[in-house]
Amino acid sequence: PYGVVYDFVHTEAVLDYGQEPDIEAGRPFPVKVKLINKMPDCRHAELIWHLPEGWTVSPGPRSNVTLWMWGENKTDVQVEILANDVGQGVYRGALEIVGQGRHTVGHIPLVFFGK
């Protein structure tokens, strides 16, 4: 119930918060991204996390993943987002997905609520 599906023609992405997107300062918030390759070839993609100032993502703000072909076409990526300073309010960011050799770039909006 906490997952949102995005279709980028060549790749389908599922952003799964796993819980209400309420974030607390100093407490890691796990996020899972499932990438589904919709093309018949194996490809690579870069994930770039754009977060509010002072926030971090582990293992890092940029990562490269392999998108397997047809039979094994699902790739899961697990990250933890850490907010150093959070007040009451809404915090927004984005996940950028760049497919090598593709001219389109996927953007997934991120939203968190400060606790």
C-alpha positions as CSV (number, residue, x, y, z in Angstrom):
1,P,0.0,0.0,0.0
2,Y,3.0,2.4,0.3
3,G,4.4,1.7,-3.2
4,V,3.9,3.9,-6.3
5,V,4.4,2.6,-9.9
6,Y,6.0,4.7,-12.6
7,D,6.2,3.7,-16.3
8,F,9.2,5.1,-18.2
9,V,8.5,3.1,-21.4
10,H,11.8,1.1,-21.3
11,T,11.7,0.6,-17.5
12,E,9.0,0.3,-14.9
13,A,9.9,1.6,-11.4
14,V,8.2,0.9,-8.2
15,L,9.0,3.2,-5.3
16,D,8.1,1.5,-2.0
17,Y,8.2,3.5,1.2
18,G,7.2,0.3,3.2
19,Q,5.4,2.5,5.7
20,E,3.9,6.0,6.1
21,P,6.5,8.5,4.8
22,D,7.0,10.1,8.3
23,I,10.6,10.8,8.9
24,E,12.4,11.7,12.1
25,A,15.8,13.4,12.5
26,G,18.6,10.9,13.0
27,R,16.5,7.8,12.3
28,P,17.2,6.0,9.0
29,F,14.2,5.6,6.8
30,P,14.4,2.5,4.5
31,V,13.2,2.8,0.9
32,K,13.0,0.1,-1.7
33,V,13.1,0.7,-5.5
34,K,12.1,-2.2,-7.8
35,L,13.2,-1.7,-11.5
36,I,11.6,-3.9,-14.1
37,N,13.3,-4.0,-17.5
38,K,10.7,-3.8,-20.4
39,M,13.3,-4.2,-23.1
40,P,14.7,-7.5,-24.5
41,D,18.3,-6.7,-23.7
42,C,20.4,-6.3,-20.5
43,R,21.1,-2.7,-19.7
44,H,22.5,-0.5,-17.0
45,A,20.9,2.4,-15.2
46,E,22.1,5.1,-12.9
47,L,20.1,6.1,-9.8
48,I,20.6,9.7,-8.6
49,W,18.9,10.8,-5.3
50,H,18.1,14.5,-5.0
51,L,17.2,15.2,-1.3
52,P,16.7,18.2,0.9
53,E,19.8,20.0,2.1
54,G,21.5,18.1,5.0
55,W,19.9,14.8,4.2
56,T,21.9,11.8,3.1
57,V,21.2,8.4,1.4
58,S,23.2,5.2,2.1
59,P,25.0,3.6,0.3
60,G,25.4,6.9,-1.6
61,P,23.6,9.5,-3.7
62,R,24.6,7.8,-7.0
63,S,24.5,4.2,-7.9
64,N,24.7,2.0,-11.0
65,V,22.5,-1.0,-11.4
66,T,22.1,-3.8,-14.0
67,L,18.7,-4.3,-15.5
68,W,18.5,-7.9,-16.5
69,M,16.6,-9.1,-19.6
70,W,13.2,-10.7,-20.0
71,G,13.3,-13.8,-17.7
72,E,15.2,-12.1,-14.9
73,N,14.0,-8.6,-15.4
74,K,13.5,-7.4,-11.8
75,T,16.3,-5.5,-9.9
76,D,15.7,-4.4,-6.3
77,V,17.6,-1.5,-4.8
78,Q,17.4,-0.9,-1.0
79,V,18.6,2.5,0.5
80,E,18.3,4.3,3.8
81,I,17.6,8.0,3.9
82,L,18.8,10.0,6.9
83,A,17.4,13.4,7.8
84,N,19.7,15.4,10.1
85,D,17.3,18.2,10.8
86,V,13.5,17.8,10.6
87,G,10.7,20.1,11.7
88,Q,7.0,19.9,11.1
89,G,6.2,20.1,7.4
90,V,6.5,18.5,4.1
91,Y,9.9,17.6,2.6
92,R,10.4,16.9,-1.1
93,G,13.1,15.4,-3.3
94,A,13.4,13.2,-6.4
95,L,14.9,10.0,-7.7
96,E,16.4,10.4,-11.2
97,I,16.8,7.2,-13.2
98,V,19.1,7.4,-16.2
99,G,19.1,4.5,-18.6
100,Q,22.4,4.1,-20.6
101,G,21.7,4.5,-24.3
102,R,18.2,5.9,-23.7
103,H,17.3,9.5,-24.4
104,T,14.6,9.7,-21.7
105,V,15.3,10.3,-18.0
106,G,12.8,9.1,-15.4
107,H,12.0,11.3,-12.4
108,I,10.2,10.0,-9.4
109,P,9.0,12.6,-6.8
110,L,9.7,11.9,-3.2
111,V,7.7,13.2,-0.3
112,F,8.3,12.9,3.4
113,F,6.5,14.4,6.4
114,G,8.5,15.6,9.4
115,K,7.8,14.2,12.8
